């Protein structure tokens, strides 16, 4: 499928890259690029298998511009595994939660580029891109204990990483929220930490002017009504430790053949 333009003005563009994982057993993942005045950020660029394709597509989008930032929402391999390639082939600066700056190098970060991996403090921060300023927002325990999201105030897009992720559907945008819940429910109940932290996130999200919620996996939520449906859904979801009652010893069954 072709790249999808989520927002475009004379100086600003938000692009959803096509699914480069479609022929792989790896989980489907969205790669996003934000461009402002010839400067770009790529969000959660993925692993080694898709690196060459995503890199080539990103450079063609820049059309002579500069990749200024590499954003890593958390530490999972589908997000950070190819970070060394991006840093070795560009002069971009990488950003991730301060909790993960000493763990990401285990993916093979070369010492020549290690000083370009920067910490985002727990409370978040603002990051300049071209002529605009992006908000890096705290979303800890959703699902990672060090988890950051990006809000673009020009496009009014909130990039939520694994929050809002759906597995098993191919639609770019969610058209029917109730029908879409089946693709999110199991993932969120297992991966998100608790209803309390989801409600904390929802209170923050409601302070933003959001036209699109863009997760790293699956369909995007477009339009204020659909955004509010999602925020309301997660704010009432019991998940994670809410569902844990006890651990039990495993039974002594024969291992599967």
C-alpha positions in Angstrom: 0.0 0.0 0.0 1.2 3.5 -0.6 2.4 5.9 2.1 -0.4 7.7 3.8 -0.3 11.5 4.3 -1.9 12.2 7.7 -1.4 16.0 7.5 0.2 18.4 5.0 0.7 22.1 4.9 3.2 24.3 3.0 5.9 23.6 5.6 4.7 20.6 7.6 3.9 17.0 6.8 3.1 13.9 8.7 3.5 10.6 6.9 2.6 7.0 7.8 5.0 4.7 5.9 3.7 1.5 4.4 3.9 -1.7 6.3 7.3 -3.1 5.6 6.6 -6.1 7.9 3.8 -7.4 5.7 5.9 -10.3 4.3 7.4 -11.2 7.7 6.3 -13.3 10.7 7.2 -10.2 12.8 4.4 -8.2 14.4 3.0 -5.5 12.1 4.4 -2.1 13.0 3.7 1.5 11.8 6.6 3.8 11.1 5.8 7.5 11.1 7.8 10.5 9.8 7.2 14.2 10.8 8.7 16.8 8.5 8.8 20.5 9.2 10.8 23.1 7.1 13.1 20.4 5.7 13.8 18.8 9.1 12.5 15.4 10.0 11.9 13.0 12.9 11.3 9.3 12.4 9.3 7.6 15.2 10.0 4.0 16.3 11.8 3.1 13.1 11.9 -0.7 13.7 14.3 -3.5 13.4 17.1 -4.8 11.1 14.9 -6.6 8.6 13.1 -3.4 7.5 15.9 -1.0 8.0 17.0 -0.6 4.4 13.5 -0.1 3.1 12.5 2.4 5.8 15.7 4.3 5.5 15.3 4.6 1.7 11.7 5.7 2.0 12.5 8.3 4.7 15.3 9.8 2.7 13.1 10.1 -0.3 10.5 11.9 1.8 13.1 14.4 2.9 13.9 15.4 -0.7 17.2 16.9 0.3 16.2 17.8 3.8 17.8 16.6 7.1 16.9 13.8 9.5 17.3 15.6 12.8 15.7 13.3 15.3 15.2 9.6 15.9 12.5 9.0 18.5 12.3 5.7 20.4 9.1 5.5 22.5 10.5 2.6 24.6 13.0 -0.3 24.6 11.3 -3.0 22.5 13.3 -4.5 19.6 10.6 -3.6 17.0 11.4 0.0 17.9 15.1 0.3 18.7 16.9 -2.7 17.1 18.1 -0.8 14.1 19.0 2.4 15.9 22.7 1.9 15.3 22.2 1.9 11.5 20.3 5.2 11.6 22.9 6.9 13.8 25.8 5.6 11.7 24.4 6.7 8.4 22.9 10.1 9.5 23.8 12.9 11.9 20.4 12.5 13.7 20.1 12.7 17.5 18.2 9.9 19.2 15.8 10.3 22.1 14.4 7.7 24.5 13.4 7.6 28.1 16.2 8.2 30.6 15.6 4.7 31.9 16.7 3.1 28.6 19.8 5.0 27.6 22.1 2.3 29.1 20.0 -0.6 27.7 19.6 0.5 24.1 23.4 0.2 23.5 22.9 -3.6 24.0 21.4 -3.7 20.6 24.8 -2.9 19.2 25.2 0.9 19.4 28.6 1.8 18.2 30.8 3.9 20.5 31.2 6.5 17.7 27.5 7.4 18.0 26.7 6.6 21.6 26.9 10.3 22.6 23.9 11.0 20.2 21.5 8.9 22.3 19.8 11.4 24.6 17.6 10.8 27.7 14.0 12.2 27.9 13.3 12.9 31.6 10.4 11.2 33.3 8.3 14.4 33.2 8.8 14.8 29.4 10.1 17.7 27.5 9.8 19.9 24.3 11.9 19.2 21.3 12.4 21.6 18.3 11.9 20.4 14.8 12.3 22.9 11.9 10.1 25.8 12.9 7.8 23.9 15.3 8.1 22.3 18.8 7.0 18.8 19.5 5.9 17.6 23.0 7.5 14.5 24.3 5.0 13.3 26.9 5.2 10.8 29.8 3.2 7.6 29.3 5.0 5.3 31.7 3.8 1.8 32.2 1.8 1.9 28.9 3.3 -0.6 28.5 7.0 0.1 29.3 8.0 1.5 32.7 9.9 4.1 30.7 7.5 5.1 28.0 7.3 8.4 26.0 4.7 9.6 23.4 4.9 12.5 20.9 2.3 15.2 20.4 2.5 17.3 17.2 0.6 20.5 17.9 0.5 21.5 14.2 -1.0 18.3 12.9 -2.8 17.7 16.2 -1.6 14.1 16.1 -0.7 12.2 19.3 1.7 9.3 18.6 0.9 6.8 21.3 3.3 3.9 20.7 1.8 0.6 21.9 -1.2 2.3 23.5 -4.0 1.9 21.1 -2.3 -0.9 19.3 -4.4 -3.5 17.4 -3.4 -6.8 16.0 -5.1 -8.7 13.2 -6.8 -6.0 11.1 -5.4 -4.2 8.0 -7.4 -0.9 8.0 -5.4 2.3 8.2 -8.1 4.1 10.0 -10.7 2.7 12.5 -14.2 3.2 11.1 -16.2 1.3 13.6 -14.9 1.5 17.1 -17.1 -1.2 18.6 -16.1 -3.7 15.9 -12.4 -2.7 16.4 -12.3 -3.4 20.1 -11.8 -7.1 19.5 -8.4 -6.3 17.9 -7.2 -4.3 20.9 -8.8 -5.9 23.9 -6.5 -8.9 24.6 -3.3 -6.9 23.9 -4.3 -4.0 26.2 -5.4 -6.3 29.1 -2.1 -8.1 29.0 0.4 -5.3 28.2 -1.0 -2.2 29.9 -0.1 -2.0 33.6 -3.4 -0.9 35.3 -6.6 1.0 35.0 -5.2 3.6 37.3 -2.3 4.5 35.0 -4.7 4.5 32.0 -6.9 7.0 33.7 -3.9 9.2 34.5 -3.0 9.1 30.8 -6.6 9.9 29.8 -6.6 13.0 32.0 -3.5 14.2 30.3 -4.7 13.4 26.8 -8.0 15.3 27.4 -5.9 18.5 27.8 -4.6 18.2 24.2 -6.3 19.2 21.0 -6.2 15.8 19.1 -7.4 15.0 15.6 -5.6 11.7 15.3 -4.3 9.1 17.7 -1.6 7.1 15.9 -0.4 3.9 17.6 2.6 1.9 16.5 0.6 -1.1 15.5 -2.7 -1.3 13.6 -5.4 1.3 12.8 -5.4 5.0 13.6 -8.2 6.9 15.4 -9.2 9.9 13.3 -11.5 12.7 14.2 -12.4 14.0 17.7 -15.3 11.7 18.2 -13.2 8.6 17.5 -10.4 10.0 19.6 -12.8 10.5 22.5 -14.2 7.0 22.1 -10.7 5.6 22.5 -9.8 7.7 25.5 -13.0 6.8 27.2 -12.5 3.1 26.4 -9.0 2.9 27.9 -10.0 5.0 30.9 -12.5 2.2 31.9 -10.3 -0.8 31.0 -9.2 -3.2 33.7 -5.9 -4.6 32.8 -2.5 -5.7 33.9 -2.2 -6.0 37.7 -6.0 -5.3 38.0 -6.5 -8.9 36.7 -3.8 -10.6 38.6 -5.0 -12.5 41.7 -2.4 -15.1 42.3 0.5 -17.1 40.8 0.5 -20.9 40.9 3.1 -23.5 40.4 2.9 -25.1 37.0 1.5 -28.6 36.6 3.9 -31.5 35.7 2.7 -32.1 32.2 4.9 -33.6 29.5 6.4 -31.0 27.3 4.7 -30.5 23.9 6.3 -32.5 21.0 
